């Protein structure tokens, strides 16, 4: 039996494929400020690294450590249940990455440190007993949506503006896309229904049934985007509103296919529908960039 994990097992535990959403949201927050990158490139690069390879990666390690029993049922090939991450090394990696994330946040700015602290707190509370937000799909998905989208967006804006409060439109967009991320998180739960039921995890597919959870995921993704369109029209960003409407149309077509067999097609919607959702985030960020003054 291994005494130390292989580097490949550590990388797999940190799940690089999951880093994109918060990195993208941070970048959207940066764009939404309309602030020039000149003299601020180091903040952009450091912030993107903080959002993805540090905070998000730490949250993945934390989640896998506290999910090791349910993963032994759902995904026994993962690093911890498979034995490729021996002993308590999964917990060690989670703690080390948490500490490194806090250090980087501290070095960037006071707001970045505060946001890092909040994001990591949500990550640990999401997975760790006794609260373990993920035990209930409503709370757990909300915590993820706030961390992955809203908090990252807000932080990107605040850091680029020297820790000032972002504009009201930027904050509203961050909130709406956080709500939409709740539906995206539900898509991840369809692969773990059997294990969740055995372990008493009340994911939305367990609570609402497969069809109900699938419909809820689609509604949670679509409703905030229509809210974004409404705001863009009020703000006079007409062509950006049209672009997002077209992106929504593409998502609806894919959702119709997904709803016919949610368990088998959740990965399809995640892989092809969610990119249209996140593309709309950047469109809306450009729409408010330079359009509004900072509060």
N, C-alpha and C positions, 0 to 999 in steps of 0.2 A: 504493500500500500504506500502511496506517495506521502511524503512528509510536507512537501511544498507544492503548490499548484503550478502548473506550467503557465507561461505567459499567455498562451493561446486561450487557456481556460479563464484567466482573469479578464482578458479582452471580451470573451463571450459573455461573462457575467455582467460586464458593464454595458453590453448591448449597444454598440455603435449605431445600429439601425434606428434606435429610438431617439437619438440626439437631435435629429433634424427639426422636429416641431418647436422646441423652445429656442433653438438657434434662429429659426426663421421668424418666430414671434419677436425675439429681441431685435432682429434686423428690421422688422416692420415698425417697431417702436422708434428705432433710430430714424428711419425714412420719414415717419409721420411728423417729426419735429421740423423738417425743412432746414435743419442746421447743416452748414457746410462741414464736410469731413476734414477739411484742412486743419492740421494741428490736433486732430482728434482721432486719427486712425488707430492709435494705440488703444483708445477706449473701445472702439468698435471691435477690434480683434480680441482684446481681452474679455470683453463682454460676451461675445459669441462663444468663446472657449468656456467661460464660466457657465453659461446657460446649458450647453450641450455636454462636452466631454467631462465636465466637473459635476455640476449639480444634478443634471439628469442621470449621468452615469452612477453617481452615488445613490440616487433613489432606486435605480435598477438593482444594485447590489443589495440594498436594504430589503427590497421587496422579495428578491430571490431567497435571501436568508430566512425570512419569516414565512415564506411560502414553500419551504423545502418539503413539507409533508404532502401538501396538495400537489406539488409538482411531481412527486414520486408517483402519483396516479395519472395526472394529465400529461406531463412531459418528462418522463424519467431520464431522457437523454440530456437534460440540462446539467450544467457543471456540478452543482451541489448534490442532487440525488444520484447522479451517475458516479460520484466518487472522485471525479477529476478535480474537485475543489475540496480537499480532505479536511477532516476535523472541523474546527471553527474558523477556518480561513475565510469563508464567506463573510462572516461577521467582521473579521479583521479588515478585509478589503473595504467593506461598507464604512467602517469607522475611519480608516485612513483617508478615503476619498471625501468623506464629510469634512474632516479637518483641513485637507488641502483646498477644498472649495471655499471654506470660510476664510482661509488665508488669502486666496486670490481675491475674494470679494472685498476684504479689508484693504488690500493694496489698490483696488480700483477707485473706490470712493465710499463715503459713509452710507449713501443710499444703496449702493451695490452690496455692501456688507449686510445691511438690514434686510434687503430682499433675499439675499442668500440664506440668511438665518431663518426667515419665514418659509422659504421654499423647502429647506432641509427639514424644518420642523414639521411641515405638512407631509413630507416624504416618510419620515419616521412614524408619525401618527397614522398615516395611511396603512402601514404594514404591521406595526408593532402592537401587541396586546398591552393594556386592556382595551384601548379605544379602537384600534385597528379599523379605520374608516372603511377599508375595502370589504369588511364583513357585510356592509350594506351598499348596494350599487348606487343608490342615490347620493350618499355622502362621499363615497370613494371616488366616483367619477367627477363629482364637483370639485374635490380637492385636486385631482389631476388637471382638470380643465383650468382651474385658477393658476396652478403652478406652471403648466406647460405653455399656456397662451397669455392670460391676462397679466400675471406677474412679470413674465418675461418681456412682454410688450411695454408695460409701464416702466420697467427698469431700463429698457433700451432708450426710451424717451427721456427719462429723468437723468440718466448718466450723461447723455449727449448734451444736455442743457445745463450741466454743472450742478446736478442734484436739485434743480428747480422742479416744481410741480408741472406736469405736462398739461397741454391744452385740454379743455373739456371735450372736444370732439375726439381727440386721441384716447382719452379715458373711456368714453362711451364705446368706441370701437373695441377696445381691449375687453370690456365687460361682455359685449355681444359675442365676440369670438370665443371667450371663455365658456359661455353657455353652449355654443355650438360644439366645442370640444367635448362636452359631456356626452353628446351623441356618438362622437368618434370613439370615445373610450368604451362605450357599450359594444361596439363592433368587436373589440378584443375579447369580450366575455363569451362569445359563442363557441370558442374552441375549448373552453374549460367547464362546460356545463356539468358533465358527469362528476368530475372531481369536486366542483363547488357544492353540488348537492350532498355528496358524501361527507364533506368537511363542514357543512353548515354555513357556507358562504352565500349570502343572499344577493348574488349578482342580479341584474335586471332580468336576464333570461330565466333565472330560477324564480324570481318573484312574479314576473308578468307572463311567463311562458315565452316560447320562442317567437311566435307571431307578434305578441304584444310588445316584446322588447325590440324587435326589428322595426315595428312601426314607430315606437318611441324614439329610437335612434335616428330615424329619418326626420321625424318632426323636430327633434332637438337640433339637428344640423341645419334644417331649412329655415325655421322660424327666425333665428337671429340674423341670417343672411338677408331675409326680406326686411328686417329691421334696419340693417345697414343700408339697403337700397333706399328706404324711406328717408333716412338721415341725409344720404348723399343728395337726394332730390331737394330736400330743404336747404342744403348748403350750396346748391347750384352746381354740383358736380354731376352733370347729366350723362356725359358719355361714360364716365366711370360706373355709374349706376347701371347703364345698359350693358357694359361688359360683365358686371357681376350677375345680372339677370341671365345672360347667355351661359355663364358658368353654372348657375343654378339649374338651367334647363338640361345641361349635360348630366348633372348629378341626379336629377329626377328620373331621367331615362335609365341610368344605372341602378337607381334605387328600385325601380319597377322590376328589374331583373333580379336584384338581391332579395326582394320580398317573396319571391316564388320559392326560394330555398335558402333561408338565412344562414343556416349552419354551414352549408357548403360554399355559399357565395359571400360571406362576410369578408373574407380575405380579398375577394375581387373588388368589393366596394372600397375597402381600405386602400388597395393599391392603385385604383383608377379614379374613384370618386373623390377621395380625400384630397388628392393634389389639386383638384378644381376648387375645393373649399379654401385651401391655403393660398392658391393663386389670387383668390378674391381678397384675402387679407392684404396682400401687397398692393393690389389695385386701390383699395380703400386707403391704405397708408399714403400712397402718392397723391390721392385725392385731397387729403387734408394737409399735406406738406406745404408749408408756406402760406396756406389759405387763412389760418387763424393765428392770432397773437397768443403768446403764452400768458396764462392767468397770473 
